[in-house]
């Protein structure tokens, strides 16, 4: 496991499972966290008062999306995230708190709400109901392997 910081990359066997941007992250300008090959891009922006972002439109660019990737913005509360590989094998868990953001890129994932949450989800659409995902049994609490949060170091 890599040392934890304000931006964490969760990887398994060379594959990016998730990127977590903890609420402590701060950087001037624009910081992109995702490689160009992901169909979801995640960035943080901080600009001073008076900065002008010129008006623009986005040009049509054909893109192929094979897997749904989602971004969760946890506004408040605490949420445990369990990570699984492509074969549905449990890997590890971490806890998100209000202000944290996670991009779920590959593999499987499950959640347990530890404190009432409010969150925003962003992903490719349209949502196609039950055919959009395959559900499976998750890890039991007695088998959890918790990844240390930045404040626990």
VMD Tcl script that draws the C-alpha trace (Angstrom):
set ca {
  {0.00 0.00 0.00}
  {1.27 3.46 -0.87}
  {1.63 6.22 1.71}
  {-1.64 8.07 2.02}
  {-1.99 11.73 1.28}
  {-4.63 14.23 0.18}
  {-4.89 12.38 -3.18}
  {-4.92 8.58 -3.04}
  {-4.74 6.14 -5.92}
  {-6.24 2.73 -5.15}
  {-4.62 0.17 -7.46}
  {-4.60 -3.60 -7.78}
  {-2.25 -5.55 -10.05}
  {-1.43 -2.40 -12.02}
  {-5.06 -1.40 -12.59}
  {-6.47 1.83 -11.25}
  {-9.57 1.08 -9.16}
  {-10.21 4.53 -7.71}
  {-8.86 7.99 -7.02}
  {-9.78 9.68 -3.75}
  {-9.39 13.42 -3.34}
  {-9.58 14.10 0.39}
  {-11.20 17.27 1.66}
  {-7.77 18.59 2.73}
  {-6.49 18.81 -0.86}
  {-5.52 22.32 -1.91}
  {-3.53 23.58 -4.86}
  {-3.57 26.78 -6.92}
  {-4.65 26.60 -10.55}
  {-5.87 23.36 -12.10}
  {-4.81 19.88 -10.98}
  {-5.95 16.87 -13.05}
  {-5.92 13.55 -11.19}
  {-6.89 11.17 -13.99}
  {-4.94 9.72 -16.89}
  {-6.21 10.67 -20.36}
  {-7.43 7.16 -21.16}
  {-10.24 7.28 -18.56}
  {-13.68 8.19 -19.88}
  {-14.32 10.27 -16.72}
  {-11.89 13.06 -15.96}
  {-11.44 14.49 -12.46}
  {-9.75 17.80 -11.64}
  {-9.55 20.36 -8.84}
  {-9.59 24.07 -9.65}
  {-8.70 27.04 -7.47}
  {-8.48 30.49 -9.00}
  {-8.20 33.92 -7.40}
  {-10.96 36.50 -7.47}
  {-11.05 38.20 -10.85}
  {-9.77 35.21 -12.82}
  {-11.65 35.03 -16.11}
  {-12.40 31.68 -17.73}
  {-13.27 32.59 -21.27}
  {-16.69 31.53 -22.56}
  {-16.48 28.37 -24.61}
  {-18.43 25.48 -26.09}
  {-17.30 21.88 -26.17}
  {-16.76 20.47 -29.64}
  {-18.28 17.15 -30.60}
  {-15.57 14.53 -30.14}
  {-16.46 10.86 -30.64}
  {-15.69 8.84 -27.52}
  {-16.15 5.18 -26.78}
  {-17.25 4.22 -23.28}
  {-17.02 0.54 -22.33}
  {-17.49 0.71 -18.55}
  {-19.37 3.09 -16.33}
  {-17.08 5.19 -14.17}
  {-18.60 7.27 -11.41}
  {-17.63 10.19 -9.24}
  {-19.09 10.55 -5.75}
  {-18.92 13.89 -3.96}
  {-19.58 13.31 -0.27}
  {-21.09 16.53 1.05}
  {-21.48 15.33 4.63}
  {-21.38 12.18 6.74}
  {-19.13 9.13 6.67}
  {-19.18 6.33 4.10}
  {-17.16 3.10 4.03}
  {-16.10 2.05 0.55}
  {-15.18 -1.60 -0.08}
  {-13.02 -2.34 -3.13}
  {-13.16 -5.56 -5.19}
  {-11.18 -6.73 -8.21}
  {-12.76 -7.66 -11.55}
  {-13.26 -11.21 -10.25}
  {-15.38 -9.88 -7.32}
  {-12.64 -10.69 -4.77}
  {-12.52 -8.32 -1.81}
  {-9.34 -6.21 -1.58}
  {-9.62 -3.48 1.07}
  {-11.82 -0.71 2.46}
  {-11.51 2.97 3.30}
  {-13.71 5.61 4.90}
  {-14.74 8.82 3.19}
  {-15.95 11.86 5.10}
  {-17.74 15.05 4.16}
  {-15.82 16.98 1.52}
  {-14.06 13.91 0.06}
  {-14.45 13.00 -3.62}
  {-13.89 9.58 -5.17}
  {-13.66 8.48 -8.79}
  {-14.49 4.77 -9.15}
  {-12.69 3.68 -12.32}
  {-12.57 -0.14 -12.51}
  {-13.24 -3.22 -10.40}
  {-16.16 -3.58 -8.03}
  {-17.24 -1.57 -5.04}
  {-19.74 -1.60 -2.21}
  {-20.68 0.86 0.49}
  {-21.86 1.08 4.08}
  {-23.20 4.36 5.45}
  {-21.47 4.94 8.81}
  {-23.10 8.33 9.48}
  {-26.02 9.79 7.54}
  {-24.69 11.05 4.23}
  {-25.50 13.52 1.53}
  {-23.65 12.87 -1.70}
  {-23.73 13.70 -5.37}
  {-23.07 11.03 -8.01}
  {-21.84 11.82 -11.51}
  {-21.48 9.10 -14.16}
  {-22.01 8.41 -17.83}
  {-25.60 7.95 -18.84}
  {-28.15 7.00 -19.54}
  {-28.73 4.74 -16.55}
  {-30.19 1.45 -17.82}
  {-31.50 -0.01 -14.55}
  {-30.59 -3.54 -13.47}
  {-28.74 -4.28 -16.72}
  {-26.28 -1.50 -15.80}
  {-24.57 -3.56 -13.07}
  {-24.07 -7.04 -11.62}
  {-24.70 -7.29 -7.88}
  {-22.86 -9.80 -5.67}
  {-22.39 -10.59 -1.97}
  {-19.95 -8.32 -0.20}
  {-17.36 -8.76 2.49}
  {-18.47 -9.45 6.07}
  {-17.47 -6.93 8.74}
  {-15.16 -9.42 10.46}
  {-13.04 -9.67 7.26}
  {-12.59 -5.94 6.62}
  {-9.08 -4.71 5.82}
  {-9.15 -1.00 6.49}
  {-6.86 1.33 4.60}
  {-5.59 4.03 6.95}
  {-7.07 7.48 6.40}
  {-4.70 10.46 6.19}
  {-5.65 11.59 9.71}
  {-4.84 8.13 11.15}
  {-1.17 8.21 10.16}
}
mol new
graphics top color blue
foreach p $ca { graphics top sphere $p radius 0.5 }
foreach p [lrange $ca 0 end-1] q [lrange $ca 1 end] { graphics top cylinder $p $q radius 0.2 }
display resetview
